Amino acid sequence: MSTVDAVVIGSGHNGLIAANYLADAGLTVRVLERRHIVGGATVTEEVFPGYRASTASYLSGLLHPKILADLRLDEWGLRFLQGDAGTTNIWRDGRHVTLFNDLGATLRELERVGPGEGERFLAFGLQLQKLYRVLSPFLITTRPPSLAEVVAAFADAGVPEVFTDFFTLSVAEILDRHFGSDILKGLLAFTGTVSVYGGPTTPGWAYVYGHHAIGEYDGHMGQFAFPRGGMGAISGALADRAQARGAVISVDSEVARVLTRNGRVTGVVTTSGEEVASRVVLSNADPRTTYLGLVAPEDLPDELLTRMRGYDVRGAMARSIFALDRPPTFVGLGGVGPRHSGLTLLGADVDLFTRVGEAQARGRIAEDFPIELIIQTVLDDSLAPAGKHILTTGIQQVPYELAGSDWATEKKAFEERVVAVLETYAPGIRDSIIASKTITPAEYERDFGLAGANIFHGALTLGQLFDARPVPGYGGYRAPLHGLYLGGSGTHPGGGVMGVPGHNAAHAVLEDRFATAAPPDRPARPMRTPLVERALAHPALRRIGARAARDPRLARIVNYLSSHR
């Protein structure tokens, strides 16, 4: 039996981030990973001989700047790639719209789609800026805020309506208020359907959109990039750094249970029978798995167990991954272009998302559905043989359980349906497919350890946020078992490759270990309102600003003014 200062269960990005901070503080750390590969759901895997893909998470736009600055992962080989386009929505009639990474290009594109949409986009962006400004001070903390503190912060900032909009309304309600173009509303609604049980008209899901939108890449809110080598490059850099600091990472080492004595943690035992003694166990697994699977019931309060049995993990997705001998050509568009280098949506439409959500509630796979996809090989030649490509799709709002069947039975037919839908947007793509692989919700739960196949480790609904995440009365990073900490996406502030839960959990451990004084509990002070935001709040100035931003000659100035840096 080995002895360490801290055991980390799971080598997902949050677990590895926690391991880095703990090792930096001089603790001996052992990371135990159930799979054969480091990274949890932030991995790159060889899906076909010579072809590699990000098999779970596949975009990076939420990784917190503080973590990147603290850990300096660029020194460990992490590189990001970003094309001209952010997100493109393509419909079967050839209509399309693209949000570019250059604001001026986006505004020019939106004016093509509908007069005035560019100015409306700026107004919508101001609402997101307000959401970002109020929530940002609450992210890095070892004691998540209460709902009352968050509501008070929005009121103190003079924007109580922003809280009401993004935490109680549906995505469709917000978008209908701001935009007129259906294809643009469909593009924006997509983010509000990621790992949800429902659709864009379901009240309360607008926050899922806001959660993604307040992320950033290179100082620009709402943007994302691709790690060169796939998402596993993030985990790889984190693992290399942690090991250089002395952490030991073991794969094929599934934790069977957390060991305790006299009301406190004493270590863990793996399914192979290895015991690791430790006074600190930090679980990167989802809360349901941790509390209901790894800890003995008698070691936890009955109320917590009751609440965890009702913890909402609904909201599943599936992926189909294809090796191609050439990039697809989409209807209404020519050869390779911006739509190949970002996130491409096929058929993103509020009405279609709504119908798919209704099918999901019945346990059915919809006959038609929007598809999200990336073709990272257009930017990254490290993932496939020369001249070949990897196309990775995502299909949201699929049922976790199928009525009258199961995913093992329906997997082949589902993949064929994905190909058939793709063919209607990219004629001829079927003939370009070299190999294919589909990952179903059942496999995401079984192979990746995601309860309910929910990539966020639990629904991002108001009752499961802030200090009520995962459940009211037992939120935060310190479990009601001395020495046990939670640091995965099922803790504040939630899912996505953000890294904040791992950061915060590690610092909670260090506070307790070294008896450092935590700052007094008080509402965080919102960030100061930027001058640009104050100016654009006036309709006349916003109209002038929109016209100026569309001028390509002012691109550098617009890029600077639209950055947080």
Buried (B, 14 or more C-beta within 10 A) or exposed (E): EEEBBBBBBBBBBBBBBBBBBBBBBEBBBBBBBBBEBBBBBBBBBEBBEEBBBBBBBBBBBBBBEEBBEBBEBEEBBBBBBBBEBBBBBBBEEEBBBBBBBBBBBBBBBBBEBBEBBBBBBBBBBBBBBBBBBBBBBBBBBBBBBBBEBBBBBBEBBEBBEBBEBBBEBBBBBBBBEBBBBBBBBBBBBBBBBBBBBBBBBBEBBBBBBBBBBBBBBEEBBBBBBBBBBBBBBBBBBBBBBBBEBEBBBBBEBBBBBBBBEEEEBBBBBBEEEBEBBBBBBBBBBBBBBBBBBBBEEEBBEEEBBEBBEEBBBBBBBBBBBBBBEBBBBBBEBEEBBBBBBBBBBBBBBBBBBBBBBBBBBEEBBBEBBBBBBBBBBBBBEEBBBEEBBBBBBBBBBBBBEBEEEEBEEBBEEBBBBBBEBBBEBBEEBEEBBBBBBBBBBBBBBEBBBBBBBBBBBBBBBBEBBBBBBBBBEBBBBBBBBBBBBBBBBBBBBBBBBBBBBBBBBBBBBBBBBEEEEEEEEEBBEBBEBEEBBEEBBEEEEBBBBBEBBBEEEEBEEBBEBBBBE
